[in-house]
Amino acid sequence: MIGKTLSIATAMGVGLAAVFAVSAASAQVKIGAVLSASGPASFLGDPEKKTLDIYVQDINAKGGVAGQKLQLVIYDDGGDANAASTFATRLVEEDKVVAVVGGTTTGSTLAMIPIFQDAQIPFISLAGAVQIVEPVRKWVFKTPHTDRMACEKIFADLKRRNLTTVALISGTDAFGKSMHDQCISVAPKAGITVAYEEAYGPGDSDMTPQLTKIKAKSGVQAVINTGFGQGPAIVTRNYRQLGIEYPLYQSHGVASKQFMGLAGAAADGVRLPASALLVADKLPDSDKQKSVVVSYQKAFETKTGQAVSTFGGHAYDGLMILVEAASRAGGFDRFKVRDEIERTAGYVGTGGIVNMSPSDHLGLDLSAFRMLEIKNGDWTLISDSGS
Amino acid sequence: MAEFLQFVFSGLTVGAIYALVAIGFTLIYNASDVVNFAQGEFVMLGGLITVFLGYAGVPLLLASVFAIFATSAVGFALYYFAIRTARGANAVSLIIITIGASIFLRGAAEIIFDKRFHSLPPVFDSAPIRIGGAAILPQSLVVLAGAVIIVMLLWVFIGRTLFGKAVIATSANRVAAQLVGIDTRVIVGACFALSAAIGAIAGILVTPITLASYNAGTLLALKGFAAVMLGGIGSGMGAMVGGILLGLLEAFAAGYVSARYKDAVAFLVILAILFAMPEGLFGKAKVERV
């Protein structure tokens, strides 16, 4: 009796092992992604998801990387950092991915960092806050410009327009709060005074109380709104509704046509720092980024029918940096790939020209950011001389 | 002064929405003793159905009318398939059923529509009106007017028509109403449908201001419930007053205390009312014969 059970068990065991051996031999390389394709960050996460899908397919069609095909495992955290954390653990333990491109929001990225650091898996984040790469963590990189760079770019533009006293209105989400903190800390050096601050919840639908208080304060010459998602669109609408006359600056968290669709005519005159991708066709031909951004824009717009957004561009950069690192490393050994990502130099992406180093896991400088102004439902480029 | 006035305007606008949600709650509660937590979803459906029909090319007025009818049908379906079949279940079970229905409707909306935020063009596409240094959107006035008109129509319908009297009879004593020949199932079903229609109208009116998304209903239902508790459950006047008062309290809290805790106001109100005055401002204390 026991002998029969034992022999059946052994047979099953051998059978299972054989199945695993066969599947291991034909396994593709798994790349993980935890994105906020739904929820309040959906207009960041959805283009990111579409971009990864399009380009992984494209890469596989051209033969894969270092002779191996890529398999993309995507999870949707819905903008919830706790869900992101759970999915990160799943990617590490069940899917056994070799690298991760993802973390749409600062909140979800920060929640996942400890998991990928412990598992020693290269993680290229698509979120904004500077804490993601400062202090530098061995396995964590990022492609979007930092919130600190956004503050510096906005302050430079303000200084040029002789506007030195500003009010800050921030979302209480991780990115909004982080950029708020960064702006406060770099303001003195940039010669800007932050005279007044207000905050709103990322799910709020009415910011007129906060803006009313800002309007009542004398001496304010411009308002900066840090945050992403529906909040900035409502702030912009309320701003015009209250008839506040001085300039409104947004962050790169609104760099998508969806913001313009939600804010409507209220968005006219709003300035924001963003990557060259949004003004691809308006760039001079001599611009080094022009060919990359134009071809990404064409590919994305043709395949999805949606207007291009910088968030998809960051996902593209993240994937390409990973893929180029893997081909330099000759495979997907985690340690070699990580080292090669850190050696990325002169990579021309949608966000700028990337030069990473052991002390810089972002690789972009302030010139990678362009100042844009929204006019008549479209992005226009404000040159460095301010026109 | 301008600040105070601005907070009053914001408070009235959002209060009108809470009032409409609260009226929906009250209508269903009076007819069937059920607190319908899917009320917020009716508001969401009204807005989103109109938006998506608009995208498909349907003229907005037609889209709105269709959305109202569609949402009423959903309300009636909620009664017919969920509440009526649970006939005889106790109040708590019925409330849980409505919570389940709200989760279901939210999930369905997520799939049928999408997860983004959508807007509708306002009825009057003009600039904000300036009064005493504060600005009020024409759409806010539309919302307020809509709320007042709906309340008046409801009052006329309930007080002056035969059907309305049947509703009053059903809410006073269901068994007695049945004994005099009123089909209470039809009455309750109609109340669900009417309540859904009111929610849908509220959703359509407010989407140009607050934007619509698939999960907008949850918080709205909770705040509408807070308004109902404040005004006194079962009282139509209480629902209206409770909604406006809650909206004003929220706006003042956001303006004078801290904007971060705006959403907490509704919950603090529920706690305060339950501790101090459980029957609300206009409600009657429940008396039961033992």
Interface residues (C-beta under 8 A of the other chain):
Chain A: A37 S38 G39 S42 F43 D46 T172 E198 A199 Y200 G201 G203 D204 S205 D206 M207 T208 P209 Q210 T212 K213 A216 Q230 A233 I234 Q241 L242 G243 Q258 G261 L262 G264
Chain B: A2 E3 Q6 F7 F9 S10 T13 V14 E110 D114 K115 R116 F117 S119 P128 R130 A134 A135 L137 I209 T210 L211 S213 L219 A251 A254 G255 A259 R260 K262 D263
